[in-house]
């Protein structure tokens, strides 16, 4: 069994069904906005999604700091994606999100048991043992 944490890249986001979108207000506090589904992966580390509503915040500009928290029941880790968000269509509340960095948290996934890998490991270790016996003259 091998413990492996997934690599922190945007390709692994497809295995998650939901993400919670947070925006940051002027006091740098996380304001929960909505649960997001159907996130599209665009070029240049950009994501696109639509919101059902957007809270009133103090920001008067179109660009703001944001965070997407990806999770799924049954997966032993979660991903937190930090970046900058802006509205591409204010009427539909369509948001584009430029990813700055990704954090992965949780327990590592355990590689499933493979009988074939066990047999290959046994024979490679056994052959190494016999080679050492022959070389040492035992």
PAZAPA-4460 file (N, C-alpha, C; in steps of 0.05 Angstrom, whole numbers, plus 32768, in hexadecimal, padded with zeros to 4 digits):
% residues 138
    n_x    n_y    n_z   ca_x   ca_y   ca_z    c_x    c_y    c_z   seq   type   mol
   8011   7FE8   8000   8000   8000   8000   8012   8019   8000     1      X     A
   800B   802C   7FF0   801A   8044   7FED   8008   805C   7FF4     2      X     A
   8012   806E   8005   8003   8086   800B   800A   809B   7FF7     3      X     A
   7FF6   80A7   7FEA   7FFB   80BC   7FD7   7FE7   80D2   7FDA     4      X     A
   7FF0   80EA   7FDC   7FDF   8102   7FDB   7FDE   810A   7FBD     5      X     A
   7FC7   8112   7FB4   7FC5   811A   7F98   7FD6   8132   7F92     6      X     A
   7FDE   8134   7F79   7FED   814C   7F71   7FDA   8163   7F70     7      X     A
   7FE4   817A   7F77   7FD4   8192   7F78   7FD3   81A0   7F5D     8      X     A
   7FC2   8195   7F4C   7FBE   81A2   7F32   7FA0   81A4   7F2C     9      X     A
   7F9A   81B3   7F18   7F7E   81B8   7F11   7F71   81A0   7F04    10      X     A
   7F80   818D   7EFA   7F75   8175   7EEE   7F66   8163   7F02    11      X     A
   7F6E   8164   7F1C   7F62   8154   7F30   7F47   815F   7F3A    12      X     A
   7F40   8177   7F31   7F27   8183   7F3A   7F0F   8175   7F2F    13      X     A
   7F12   8167   7F19   7EFB   815A   7F0C   7EEF   8144   7F1D    14      X     A
   7EFE   8139   7F31   7EF3   8124   7F41   7EE2   812E   7F58    15      X     A
   7EE1   8148   7F5C   7ED0   8155   7F70   7EB6   815E   7F63    16      X     A
   7EA0   815C   7F71   7E86   8164   7F67   7E7E   8180   7F6F    17      X     A
   7E88   8188   7F87   7E7F   81A2   7F93   7E97   81B2   7F9A    18      X     A
   7E92   81CC   7F9C   7EA6   81DE   7FA7   7E97   81F5   7FB5    19      X     A
   7EA1   81FE   7FCB   7E96   8215   7FD9   7EA7   822D   7FD0    20      X     A
   7E99   8241   7FC6   7EA7   825A   7FBE   7EA6   826E   7FD4    21      X     A
   7EBD   8279   7FDA   7EBF   828F   7FEE   7ECB   82A7   7FE0    22      X     A
   7EC2   82BF   7FE7   7ED0   82D7   7FDE   7EDB   82E5   7FF7    23      X     A
   7EEE   82F6   7FF3   7EFB   8304   8009   7EF1   8321   8009    24      X     A
   7EE9   832B   8021   7EE1   8346   8022   7EF9   8358   8028    25      X     A
   7EF4   8372   802C   7F0B   8384   8030   7F1A   837F   804A    26      X     A
   7F0D   8372   805D   7F1A   836B   8076   7F29   8350   8074    27      X     A
   7F2B   8345   805C   7F38   832B   8057   7F2A   8314   8066    28      X     A
   7F10   8316   8069   7F01   8301   8075   7EF4   82F0   805F    29      X     A
   7EF2   82D6   8063   7EE5   82C5   804F   7EC7   82C7   8052    30      X     A
   7EBA   82CE   803C   7E9D   82CF   803B   7E93   82B9   802A    31      X     A
   7E84   82A5   8036   7E7A   828F   8025   7E65   829A   8012    32      X     A
   7E67   8291   7FF9   7E55   829B   7FE4   7E41   8286   7FDC    33      X     A
   7E4B   826F   7FD2   7E38   825A   7FC9   7E47   8240   7FC5    34      X     A
   7E37   822A   7FC3   7E42   8210   7FBA   7E41   8211   7F9C    35      X     A
   7E57   820A   7F8F   7E5A   820D   7F73   7E5C   81F1   7F66    36      X     A
   7E4E   81ED   7F51   7E50   81D4   7F41   7E57   81DB   7F24    37      X     A
   7E5E   81C8   7F14   7E64   81CC   7EF8   7E79   81E2   7EF3    38      X     A
   7E90   81DD   7EFD   7EA7   81EF   7EFA   7EB6   81E8   7EE0    39      X     A
   7EB9   81FB   7ECF   7EC8   81F6   7EB6   7EE5   81FE   7EB8    40      X     A
   7EF6   81EE   7EAE   7F13   81F3   7EAE   7F1A   8201   7E94    41      X     A
   7F25   8219   7E96   7F2D   8229   7E7F   7F4C   8229   7E7D    42      X     A
   7F56   8235   7E68   7F73   8238   7E64   7F7F   824B   7E79    43      X     A
   7F99   824A   7E7C   7FA8   825D   7E8D   7FA0   825B   7EAB    44      X     A
   7F9B   8243   7EB5   7F93   823F   7ED1   7F7B   824F   7ED9    45      X     A
   7F66   824F   7EC8   7F4E   825E   7ECE   7F37   824A   7ED0    46      X     A
   7F24   8250   7EE2   7F0C   8240   7EE6   7EF4   8253   7EE1    47      X     A
   7EDE   8247   7ED8   7EC6   8257   7ED3   7EAE   8249   7EDF    48      X     A
   7E9C   8258   7EEC   7E84   824C   7EF8   7E70   8262   7EFC    49      X     A
   7E57   825A   7F02   7E41   826D   7F06   7E38   826B   7F23    50      X     A
   7E2F   8282   7F2D   7E24   8284   7F48   7E07   8289   7F47    51      X     A
   7DF9   8280   7F5C   7DDC   8286   7F5E   7DD7   82A1   7F6A    52      X     A
   7DE9   82AA   7F7B   7DE7   82C5   7F88   7E03   82CE   7F90    53      X     A
   7E06   82E7   7F96   7E20   82F2   7F9F   7E1A   8305   7FB6    54      X     A
   7E28   8302   7FCD   7E22   8314   7FE4   7E2B   8330   7FDF    55      X     A
   7E1F   8342   7FED   7E28   835E   7FEB   7E41   8361   7FFC    56      X     A
   7E56   836A   7FF0   7E6F   836F   7FFF   7E78   838C   7FFA    57      X     A
   7E8C   8394   8008   7E95   83B0   8007   7EA3   83B7   7FED    58      X     A
   7EAC   83A2   7FDE   7EBC   83A7   7FC7   7EAC   83B5   7FB1    59      X     A
   7EB7   83C9   7FA5   7EAA   83D7   7F8F   7EB6   83D0   7F75    60      X     A
   7EC9   83BE   7F75   7ED7   83B7   7F5C   7ECD   839B   7F53    61      X     A
   7ED4   8394   7F3B   7ECB   837B   7F2F   7EDE   8364   7F36    62      X     A
   7EF6   8368   7F3E   7F09   8353   7F43   7F0D   8351   7F61    63      X     A
   7F0C   8338   7F6B   7F0E   8333   7F88   7F1C   8319   7F8D    64      X     A
   7F27   8316   7FA5   7F34   82FD   7FAD   7F1F   82E8   7FB3    65      X     A
   7F25   82D0   7FAC   7F12   82BA   7FB1   7F1F   82A0   7FB8    66      X     A
   7F0F   828D   7FBF   7F19   8273   7FC7   7F03   825E   7FC1    67      X     A
   7F0C   8247   7FB6   7EFA   8231   7FB0   7F03   8219   7FC1    68      X     A
   7EF1   820F   7FD1   7EF7   81F8   7FE2   7EE9   81DF   7FD6    69      X     A
   7EF9   81CD   7FCA   7EEE   81B5   7FBD   7EEE   819E   7FD1    70      X     A
   7ED8   818F   7FD1   7ED5   8178   7FE2   7EC2   8164   7FD5    71      X     A
   7EC2   814B   7FDE   7EAF   8137   7FD5   7EAF   8121   7FEA    72      X     A
   7E97   8118   7FF0   7E94   8102   8004   7EA1   80E9   7FF8    73      X     A
   7EB1   80DC   8008   7EBF   80C4   7FFF   7EDB   80C9   7FF6    74      X     A
   7EE3   80E1   7FF1   7EFF   80E8   7FEB   7F0C   80F1   8004    75      X     A
   7F24   80E7   800A   7F30   80EC   8024   7F40   8106   8025    76      X     A
   7F3F   8116   8011   7F4D   8130   8012   7F3B   8145   8005    77      X     A
   7F43   815E   8009   7F35   8175   7FFC   7F49   8187   7FF0    78      X     A
   7F40   8199   7FDF   7F52   81AC   7FD2   7F47   81C8   7FD7    79      X     A
   7F59   81DA   7FDD   7F52   81F6   7FE1   7F60   8206   7FCB    80      X     A
   7F51   8213   7FB9   7F5D   8222   7FA3   7F5A   823F   7FA8    81      X     A
   7F70   824E   7FA9   7F70   826A   7FAE   7F76   8279   7F94    82      X     A
   7F69   8291   7F91   7F6E   82A0   7F79   7F5E   82BA   7F78    83      X     A
   7F5C   82C4   7F60   7F4E   82DD   7F5B   7F36   82D8   7F4A    84      X     A
   7F20   82E4   7F51   7F07   82E0   7F42   7EFC   82FA   7F37    85      X     A
   7EED   82F8   7F22   7EE0   830F   7F16   7EC7   8306   7F07    86      X     A
   7EB4   8318   7F03   7E9C   8311   7EF5   7EA0   8315   7ED7    87      X     A
   7E9A   8301   7EC7   7E9B   8304   7EAA   7E7F   830D   7EA0    88      X     A
   7E6A   8305   7EAE   7E4F   830D   7EA7   7E41   8312   7EC2    89      X     A
   7E3D   832C   7EC8   7E31   8333   7EE2   7E14   832C   7EE4    90      X     A
   7E06   832A   7ECD   7DEA   8323   7ECD   7DE5   8306   7ED4    91      X     A
   7DF6   82F4   7EC9   7DF4   82D7   7ECF   7E05   82CF   7EE6    92      X     A
   7E14   82E1   7EF2   7E26   82DB   7F08   7E3A   82C6   7F00    93      X     A
   7E45   82C8   7EE8   7E5A   82B6   7EDE   7E75   82C1   7EE7    94      X     A
   7E84   82AF   7EF4   7E9E   82B7   7F00   7EB4   82A8   7EF3    95      X     A
   7ECA   82B7   7EED   7EE3   82AA   7EE5   7EF6   82AC   7EFD    96      X     A
   7F05   8297   7F01   7F16   8295   7F19   7F32   828E   7F10    97      X     A
   7F46   82A0   7F14   7F62   829B   7F0E   7F6F   828D   7F26    98      X     A
   7F79   8275   7F22   7F85   8266   7F38   7FA1   8270   7F3D    99      X     A
   7FA7   8277   7F57   7FC1   8280   7F5E   7FD1   8269   7F6C   100      X     A
   7FC4   825A   7F7E   7FD1   8243   7F89   7FBC   8230   7F94   101      X     A
   7FC4   8216   7F98   7FB2   8201   7FA1   7FBE   81F4   7FBA   102      X     A
   7FAC   81EF   7FCE   7FB4   81E1   7FE6   7FA4   81C7   7FE7   103      X     A
   7FB2   81B1   7FEF   7FA5   8197   7FF3   7FA6   8190   8010   104      X     A
   7F90   8188   801B   7F90   8180   8038   7F81   8166   803B   105      X     A
   7F88   8157   8050   7F7A   813E   8056   7F8E   8128   8059   106      X     A
   7F83   8110   805A   7F93   80F8   805D   7F9B   80EE   8041   107      X     A
   7FB2   80E2   803F   7FBA   80D7   8025   7FA8   80BF   801E   108      X     A
   7FA5   80BC   8003   7F96   80A5   7FFA   7FA8   808D   7FFA   109      X     A
   7F9C   8076   8000   7FAC   805E   8001   7FA7   804F   7FE7   110      X     A
   7FBD   8048   7FDA   7FBC   8039   7FC1   7FB0   801D   7FC6   111      X     A
   7F9C   8014   7FB6   7F90   7FFB   7FBC   7FA3   7FE3   7FBA   112      X     A
   7F9D   7FCF   7FC8   7FAE   7FB7   7FC8   7FAD   7FA9   7FAD   113      X     A
   7FC5   7FA2   7FA3   7FC7   7F94   7F8A   7FD6   7F7A   7F8E   114      X     A
   7FC9   7F64   7F87   7FD6   7F4A   7F8A   7FEE   7F47   7F77   115      X     A
   7FEB   7F52   7F5F   8001   7F51   7F4B   801A   7F60   7F56   116      X     A
   8016   7F78   7F61   802C   7F87   7F6D   8039   7F77   7F83   117      X     A
   802A   7F69   7F94   8035   7F5A   7FAA   8046   7F43   7F9F   118      X     A
   803C   7F35   7F8B   804B   7F1E   7F80   8065   7F28   7F73   119      X     A
   8063   7F3F   7F64   807C   7F4A   7F58   8090   7F52   7F6D   120      X     A
   8087   7F5E   7F83   8099   7F65   7F98   80A5   7F4D   7FA6   121      X     A
   8096   7F38   7FA9   80A0   7F1F   7FB5   80B6   7F13   7FA4   122      X     A
   80B2   7F10   7F8A   80C6   7F04   7F79   80DE   7F15   7F75   123      X     A
   80DB   7F2F   7F75   80F3   7F40   7F72   8104   7F3F   7F8C   124      X     A
   80F7   7F3E   7FA3   8106   7F3C   7FBC   8113   7F20   7FBF   125      X     A
   8105   7F0B   7FB6   8110   7EF0   7FB8   8128   7EED   7FA5   126      X     A
   8126   7EF8   7F8D   813D   7EF6   7F7B   8154   7F05   7F85   127      X     A
   8150   7F1C   7F91   8166   7F2B   7F9D   8173   7F1C   7FB4   128      X     A
   8163   7F0D   7FC4   816E   7EFD   7FDA   8180   7EE7   7FCF   129      X     A
   8177   7ED9   7FBA   8187   7EC3   7FAF   81A0   7ECE   7FA1   130      X     A
   819F   7EE5   7F95   81B7   7EF1   7F89   81CC   7EF6   7F9E   131      X     A
   81C3   7F01   7FB5   81D5   7F07   7FCA   81E1   7EEE   7FD6   132      X     A
   81D1   7ED9   7FD8   81DB   7EBF   7FE2   81F1   7EB4   7FD0   133      X     A
   81ED   7EB5   7FB6   8200   7EAB   7FA3   821A   7EBB   7FA4   134      X     A
   8218   7ED5   7FA5   822F   7EE7   7FA5   823F   7EE3   7FBF   135      X     A
   8232   7EE0   7FD6   8240   7EDE   7FEF   824A   7EC2   7FF4   136      X     A
   8241   7EAE   7FE4   824B   7E93   7FE7   823E   7E84   7FFD   137      X     A
   8228   7E8C   8006   821A   7E7E   801C   820A   7E67   8012   138      X     A
***
